Amino acid sequence: MFSFPKEDRLLRRADFLRLSAAARKLHTPSFLILVAPPAGDRGRIGITVSRKVGTAVIRNRIKRLVREYYRHHKGSFVSLDVNVIARRGAEKLDYRLVCLELDRAVERLADIRC
């Protein structure tokens, strides 16, 4: 129910490049969210956290928080490929604040369906 299987993940470089070229962008204070129609029959999510954000421990923590959000809100991403890119400042967020930011973005996402 709340799993994160491989079929739900963007894994290949080509998928990330397609998404960055053809995507609509949503900006939040700590995240940039790229959204495009799915290449296959279902939407997938990718999570990108560059080294500029912090050490490996911090980057992995941010990815865990975003994955957890995705697991609980999977229905909002059914028909979209999404890449969530963390910006500087994301390292200061706890799960509650990640949820608030991504909830606002998902609300705006409903308005710009691709």
GICOR-V922501 format. One record per residue. RES is the residue in one small letter. PHI is phi in whole degrees, -180 to 180 (999 if undefined). OMEGA is omega in radians with two decimals (* if undefined). Layout:
[[RES,PHI,OMEGA] [RES,PHI,OMEGA]]
//
This chain:
[[m,999,3.14] [f,-106,-3.12] [s,-87,3.13] [f,-135,-3.06] [p,-71,-3.12] [k,-58,-3.11] [e,-64,-3.13] [d,-92,-3.03] [r,-109,2.91] [l,-81,-3.03] [l,-120,-3.01] [r,-93,3.13] [r,-57,-3.13] [a,-60,3.11] [d,-66,3.12] [f,-66,3.12] [l,-66,3.10] [r,-60,-3.13] [l,-65,-3.11] [s,-70,-3.13] [a,-80,-2.99] [a,-110,-2.97] [a,-89,2.87] [r,-89,-3.05] [k,-116,3.01] [l,-120,-3.13] [h,-111,2.95] [t,-126,-3.13] [p,-58,-3.06] [s,-115,-3.09] [f,-139,2.91] [l,-114,-3.06] [i,-119,3.11] [l,-100,-3.05] [v,-131,3.10] [a,-149,3.05] [p,-62,-3.09] [p,-70,3.09] [a,-76,-3.13] [g,-108,-3.09] [d,-91,-3.13] [r,-140,3.12] [g,-76,3.12] [r,-136,-3.13] [i,-129,3.00] [g,-124,-3.14] [i,-126,-3.10] [t,-121,3.08] [v,-135,-3.09] [s,-79,-3.14] [r,-67,3.11] [k,-65,-3.08] [v,-75,-3.14] [g,164,-3.12] [t,-71,-3.12] [a,-59,3.14] [v,-62,-3.14] [i,-68,-3.14] [r,-61,3.14] [n,-66,3.10] [r,-64,3.11] [i,-62,3.13] [k,-62,3.10] [r,-62,-3.14] [l,-64,3.14] [v,-68,3.09] [r,-60,3.13] [e,-63,3.08] [y,-59,-3.13] [y,-60,-3.12] [r,-60,-3.11] [h,-85,-3.10] [h,-127,-3.07] [k,-56,-3.10] [g,-62,-3.14] [s,-75,-3.05] [f,-114,-2.98] [v,-58,-3.00] [s,-109,-3.11] [l,-141,2.88] [d,-95,-3.03] [v,-132,2.98] [n,-121,3.11] [v,-98,-3.12] [i,-108,-3.13] [a,-80,3.06] [r,-105,3.01] [r,-59,-3.07] [g,104,3.13] [a,-67,-3.11] [e,-67,-3.12] [k,-86,-3.04] [l,-83,2.94] [d,-101,-3.04] [y,-60,-3.13] [r,-61,-3.13] [l,-72,3.05] [v,-60,3.12] [c,-61,3.14] [l,-61,-3.13] [e,-65,-3.10] [l,-72,3.05] [d,-61,3.11] [r,-62,3.14] [a,-66,3.14] [v,-66,3.06] [e,-62,3.11] [r,-69,3.13] [l,-61,3.13] [a,-62,-3.13] [d,-78,-3.03] [i,-113,3.13] [r,-45,-3.04] [c,-70,*]]
//
